[in-house]
Amino acid sequence: YGATAGRTKYTVTVSGAVQDIFGQTLGEDATLTFQTGNADSYLTGPRGPLTTLDPSSRTPVFTVYTMNYDRLRVRAYAVTPEQWTEYLQYLDNFWRDRGQEPPGERVLEQTIDVQGQPDVLTETAIDLSAALGGKPGHLIVVVDKPASLLSLLIPQNDYVVQSWVQVTNIGLDAISDNEQMAAWATRLSDGAALAGVQLQLLPGSTQGTTGADGLARLKLPQSA
């Protein structure tokens, strides 16, 4: 049961007692041996537009998984919340224009070796410390295969993992009606309410600050 592994010899035996829809049996066991070839190369990772890294980790790492990849190209772009809409537009247009750059300032570009075995799914943790400068912040992280002649000729065959990555210890929940929004800020590491967190609705200028209970109420702008 399950997926077959690459470069592996399999022996399958079908019992002679197996019956067809008429109740007839196979009569005797049937054995088949076959050999699988190399597994296809594969890259996967966070698929949502937004990824929040584990606040309890001492090192901010973005994790991807590969099969039959020797190297990975990693790029990171420093962004601010004001660029969120621009980022969503970039994602909408990405597969029509693979040559476009994400918004933000490129602060990291490197090629890393993948420490994996052939045909084995391998986890790679990408350290983002250098791109963040040791502080919380926001990055757009793009991970793909280093450029090659084949990727230039057939770019749609290359896998890409990309996400807006936030490094923070602030969790935020919100609920709204037609007039106001209630926001609740907590510390991700232990769930405690956070006072004094400054909030702003974007795009726009509506602002608020959480109280001792972590709550803030923001009056929503009235639509015309």
Stockholm file with secondary structure:
# STOCKHOLM 1.0

chainA/1-224         YGATAGRTKYTVTVSGAVQDIFGQTLGEDATLTFQTGNADSYLTGPRGPLTTLDPSSRTPVFTVYTMNYDRLRVRAYAVTPEQWTEYLQYLDNFWRDRGQEPPGERVLEQTIDVQGQPDVLTETAIDLSAALGGKPGHLIVVVDKPASLLSLLIPQNDYVVQSWVQVTNIGLDAISDNEQMAAWATRLSDGAALAGVQLQLLPGSTQGTTGADGLARLKLPQSA
#=GR chainA/1-224 SS CCCCCTTCEEEEEECTTCBCTTSCBCCSCEEEEEECCCCCCEEECCCSSEEECCTTCSSCEEEEEEESCSEEEEEEEEECGGGHHHHHHHHHHTTTCTTCCCSSEEEEEEEEECCCCTTSCEEEEEECHHHHTTSCEEEEEEEECCCCHHHHHCGGGSCEEEEEEEECSEEEEEEECSSEEEEEEEETTTCCBCSSCEEECSSSCCEEECCTTSEEEEECCCCC
#=GC SS_cons         CCCCCTTCEEEEEECTTCBCTTSCBCCSCEEEEEECCCCCCEEECCCSSEEECCTTCSSCEEEEEEESCSEEEEEEEEECGGGHHHHHHHHHHTTTCTTCCCSSEEEEEEEEECCCCTTSCEEEEEECHHHHTTSCEEEEEEEECCCCHHHHHCGGGSCEEEEEEEECSEEEEEEECSSEEEEEEEETTTCCBCSSCEEECSSSCCEEECCTTSEEEEECCCCC
//
